[in-house]
Amino acid sequence: MEEKNKIVVNIGNSCIPLEIIFDILIRVVPVKSLLRFRCVSKSFCSLISQPLFIETHQKTCFAAELIVSFPSLSFTRKVIIYKLVQKLEDGKFQAFPFQYLNAPCFCKLDSLESINGLVCLWNDNEDVAIINPFTKYHVFLPKSTERFHYSTFTRCFLGYDPSTKKYKVLKVDLVEDEKGHYKVKHWIFSLGIDESWREIHGWDHFFPTMDTCVYIDGVIYLKSEKSGHKKRDFAGPFTLEIKDGR
């Protein structure tokens, strides 16, 4: 990089190139510690908020901590979430209950999906929470504007749209009508953009099974076992580059 194009950060009487600051801060693995650096200066705050920095730092965090979930031993669908920490002395992993993800506000959420460190918890009552367990920040998404008066089964899936640098949630509802017939509704919610769920069309009988989601380069791959009233195996891609319901 040429000298005239270098960006420097003034710290006291010293001027440090921005790329060096980037390399230093990216090694601060505890997110809580990293967030404190936003108070150092406007330059630090701007750098830490950049999508490129966040994406690079996430990869560093994931190398240090892993999240796993197991079904509860009770007769419920509730999952218990653990944090795996690698011990330096022997390289083995030790599991610790992730207290924040098992907080009371999430106790009614019994299903889990995760991608890039973000966690999605939900239930069949349209309660959906998106959680960053490392920063201990969470948000509950609004419920769909359409109300269902009969039994509903819900699946949620997380994905990342590389073109917009935004995370999206795909929600699929299997709804029973007053005649006992089932229909499938599909919704999309872009985090940081949408204020309500957007219904998408074209998959009228596609209801994905649990634990069959694979995310690769902006595409969610799902497997379904239902087509109307007939069961069959079906593998299909769901692209996250959906705009205006398309």
TAPE-V741706 format. One line per field, one symbol per residue. ss: DSSP state (H for helix, E for strand, L for the rest). phi: phi as a letter, one per 30 degrees, with the letter a starting at -180 (. if undefined). A space follows every 50 residues. Layout:
BEGIN
ss=???
phi=???
END
This chain:
BEGIN
ss=LLHHHLLEEEELLEEEEHHHHHHHHLLLLLHHHHHHHHHLLHHHHHHHHL HHHHHHHHHHHHHHEEEEEEELLLLLLLEEEEEEEELLLLLLEEEEELLL LLLHHHLLLLEEEEELLEEEEELLLLLEEEEELLLLEEEELLLLLLLLLL LEEEEEEEEEELLLLEEEEEEEEEEELLLLLEEEEEEEEELLLLLLLEEE LLLLLLLELLLLLEEELLEEEEEEEEELLEEEEEEEEEELLLLLLL
phi=.dedcdcccdbicccceddddeddddcdddddddddddddaddddddddd eddddddedddddcbbcbbbdddddbdecccbcccddddbidcbcbeded dcdedcdcccbbbbahidbccabdcidbbcbcddchcbbcddddddcccb ebcbbbbcbbcddchbcbcccbccccddciccbccbbbbcdibdcadcdc bjbeccbdddhbdbcbhibccbbccbbicccacbcbdbdddcbhic
END
